[in-house]
Amino acid sequence: MQELSLTEAQQKVDEWIKTIGVRYFEPLTNLGILMEETGELARLMVRKYGEQSFKESDKGKELADEMADVLWVLMCLANQTGVNLNEALQKNFEKKTNRDKQRHQDNEKLM
């Protein structure tokens, strides 16, 4: 399977939307879909790693697929709003590194 950069993935999502998906849903619709997909991921996580038991309707769900659904819709929103996720993630690493240089190492709860 070919690995994709975030930029390439955003481009592939955009191409898919414009050729197969016809058009993007409105940004607020996609925000709602993102919340739905995040909820589906949360549901699976609490059943797999938490105390809740699986229901019949949960069977056959894959964690990777649920994460990919979240990522897909997030990329749609990024494309619609002009956000380059590759650049945004790099800036986020810098922000977190500067802000949290010592914070986590000094956190007794993490020892």
C-alpha positions in Angstrom: 0.0 0.0 0.0 1.3 3.4 -1.0 2.0 5.8 1.9 0.6 9.3 1.5 1.7 12.6 3.0 -1.0 14.7 4.5 -0.8 17.0 1.5 -1.2 14.1 -0.9 -4.1 12.7 1.1 -5.9 16.0 1.1 -5.4 16.2 -2.7 -6.8 12.6 -3.1 -9.8 13.4 -1.0 -10.5 16.6 -3.0 -10.2 14.6 -6.3 -12.5 11.9 -5.0 -15.1 14.4 -3.8 -15.1 16.3 -7.2 -15.2 13.1 -9.3 -17.2 10.5 -7.3 -18.8 12.5 -4.5 -20.1 15.2 -6.9 -19.4 18.1 -4.4 -18.5 18.8 -0.8 -21.3 19.0 1.7 -21.5 22.4 3.3 -18.9 23.0 6.0 -21.5 22.9 8.9 -22.9 19.6 7.5 -19.3 18.2 7.4 -18.8 19.4 11.0 -21.9 17.4 12.0 -20.6 14.4 10.1 -17.2 14.8 11.9 -19.0 14.7 15.2 -21.0 11.6 14.2 -17.8 9.8 13.0 -16.0 10.8 16.2 -18.9 9.3 18.2 -18.6 6.1 16.3 -14.9 5.9 17.1 -15.6 6.7 20.7 -18.3 4.0 20.9 -15.8 1.4 19.5 -13.0 2.5 21.8 -15.1 2.3 25.0 -16.2 -1.2 24.0 -12.8 -2.4 23.1 -10.7 -0.7 25.8 -13.3 0.4 28.4 -15.9 -1.3 30.5 -18.8 -1.5 28.0 -19.7 -4.7 26.3 -20.2 -5.1 22.6 -23.7 -5.0 21.2 -24.7 -7.0 18.1 -24.6 -3.7 16.1 -21.0 -3.1 17.1 -19.7 -6.4 15.7 -17.6 -6.1 12.6 -16.5 -2.6 13.2 -12.8 -1.9 12.8 -10.9 0.7 14.8 -8.7 1.6 11.8 -11.8 2.2 9.6 -13.5 4.4 12.2 -10.3 6.5 12.6 -10.0 6.8 8.8 -13.6 8.1 8.6 -12.7 10.8 11.1 -9.6 11.7 9.2 -11.5 11.7 5.9 -14.1 14.3 7.1 -11.4 16.3 8.8 -9.6 16.5 5.4 -12.8 17.6 3.8 -13.2 20.4 6.2 -9.5 21.4 5.8 -9.9 21.5 2.0 -13.1 23.6 2.3 -11.5 26.1 4.6 -8.1 26.3 2.9 -6.1 24.6 5.7 -3.0 22.8 4.8 -2.9 20.0 7.4 0.7 19.3 6.8 1.7 22.9 7.6 -0.8 23.0 10.5 0.6 19.8 12.1 4.2 21.0 11.8 3.2 24.3 13.5 1.3 22.4 16.1 4.4 20.3 16.9 6.4 23.5 17.4 3.7 25.0 19.6 3.5 22.0 21.8 7.3 21.6 22.0 7.8 25.2 23.1 4.9 25.2 25.5 5.4 21.7 27.0 9.2 21.4 27.0 9.4 20.6 30.7 5.7 20.4 31.6 5.3 16.7 31.0 8.7 15.7 32.4 7.9 17.6 35.6 4.4 16.0 35.9 4.5 13.6 38.8 1.4 11.9 37.5 3.4 10.6 34.5 6.2 9.1 36.6 
